[in-house]
Amino acid sequence: MTARIVLLVTSPRLPAGLLTAAAWDVVRQHPVLTGADSELTTAVRQAGAEVTVVDGPATQPLLDAVATHGTVVWLAGPAGDEALARELGLRLARQPGLAEMELMYGSWDPPGARLLDAVAVLDRLASPGGDPWKRAQTHRSLAGYLLEESYEAYDAISADDTDALREELGDVLLQVVLHARLAEELPEDERWTIDDVAGGLVDKMIRRNPHVFAGAEAGTLEEITENWERIKRAEKARHSVLDGVALSQPALALATQILGRAARRGIEVPPPLADTQVDAEARLGASLLATVAAAREAGIDPEAALRRATLAYAEAIRQAEPPPPPASSR
């Protein structure tokens, strides 16, 4: 029988005893060596397997064990023990008669598993002994950062820079996870966790997409949107078409959303006339609101239109600026 060293790699993000049937078979049937005790080694021992912790370099102990037992298992640590695999691979390449090396995955990360790392890192930073700045924050003190990071993600989208978007979404995610971690410190009757955030999102998506999760008729995009809004209204039990509008959003976007909400419900309230207002600020506000209403009627996003014009104006300013003085040489 061919001598065999099985490098058993597992996901550190899954419960310790969650291994494939093939992995359980190999650890029950053959000696297991590993670099350190862990929850996984405890689970393997409790299942009746023999586990030996190797203190120091592991290549020679593995070769000694495989010479005695024919097949031996190396239970890799959380990082996968790539250095050992590389060293062992080079040794067996020089001396192929010693053993064959097999890589076996006992468990692997499901999609989204690195989110668990993000939660663990933020928990460490916001716990005693972590980062004093993060521990000193509140939901209110962080509010501006959430807006700032969202705007930077928006900029990346506008620039069609998907690499930058990936990074900026990470910064947005940091804010979400940090807010959730801080919420764990609230009084008992108020606290919530990142799992409450994710669970609420999952439940909402399932409720509002019955054409995907409940076998409902899909229909057109317009019908799906209307069904979403109908379910949302039933969930929120709102009394006004404007309930739920984020009043802290930029004024152009706020005006656009309010006009759109009213139009969807067939509510016709003409905007105020500029010349009927009593002061200059009110007249300007009414004029801007009328401009937003006209843009909406024309199918134009006023926020995007003003942004485009402003950025073009900024570029004109750059072109009109005098060139910087030449650097002085010494």
Number of C-alpha atoms within 10 A of each C-alpha: 5 11 17 19 22 22 24 22 21 25 21 18 16 15 12 17 17 16 19 14 9 11 19 16 12 19 24 16 14 18 19 26 23 22 17 13 13 13 12 19 23 14 15 21 16 11 13 11 20 16 21 17 15 15 10 8 10 17 15 11 14 21 22 13 17 22 15 11 13 17 24 26 27 25 27 21 20 13 10 16 16 11 9 16 17 11 13 18 16 12 16 16 13 9 10 12 10 18 19 16 19 12 13 17 16 20 20 16 12 10 7 8 14 12 13 11 13 16 18 13 16 21 18 14 18 19 16 10 9 14 13 12 9 15 16 10 14 13 14 9 10 14 12 11 14 18 14 13 19 18 14 18 23 15 15 19 16 11 11 11 12 13 10 16 19 13 14 21 17 15 18 20 17 18 21 14 21 25 21 22 24 23 17 15 13 11 9 8 6 9 14 17 16 18 11 12 13 11 12 11 12 11 10 14 14 13 17 20 18 17 15 13 11 11 9 10 11 13 11 9 9 9 12 17 14 13 18 16 13 12 16 15 15 9 12 10 9 12 8 10 15 15 13 9 12 12 13 8 12 10 14 17 18 16 21 18 17 15 20 17 17 15 13 10 9 9 12 9 9 8 12 15 14 19 13 10 14 9 10 11 11 16 17 14 16 19 17 16 21 18 14 21 20 13 16 17 11 9 9 13 16 19 17 12 11 12 12 12 11 12 11 12 12 12 12 11 11 11 10 9 9 8 8 6 6 6 6 5 4 3
